[in-house]
Amino acid sequence: MRLKIALPAAVAAILLTATPALAAELPPLPDSGEAFAYVHRDQAGLWEPGPRVAFDALGTNSVVKVFVDDFRDDRRDGFAIWLTAGKGNHFEVGRTYQATGDVPTGGPYESTEPGLKVIRAGLGCSHDRGEFTVERLDLDDQGYVKSVQARFDRHCEGDQGPQPIQAHFRVNADG
């Protein structure tokens, strides 16, 4: 008696996929105002400013830090995002960057490679990887960020960190 064992195509696809797919769909940003749309852990969300939701962006034309804090329902949630074009490089609006550099949260970024770091509710990856696109970047007269709109797709590499995160955000800008 012979047994035939077949590996279904779906199982093979899962085994060959490096980054797990997200089950939820990224919500669209509203036409105007600040907003942060995300998919994380198979949940989709859209945050807009309010009495207990705050947005902030700071940085230059080579490094942007974005903070979104949610204090609703007596809980604290939020995202901290670092995007960098790499040491000595400047962002090009509309360009998609392959983020391979590890961005330190407390010191200077020395790599010339683009980098991405995402922390949600205090949890992050040892090695963030993925891509991001700066869709809009407005600087003041001194070269500091006034407003930013970007999107990213991040996954953890080489560790058992949080699941992939996709996000699209706009801070201090209209659509």
Summary of the structure (lengths in Angstrom):
residues: 175
radius of gyration: 18.2
end to end distance: 66.4
largest distance: 80.0
contacts: 502
relative contact order: 0.20
helix: 6%
strand: 45%
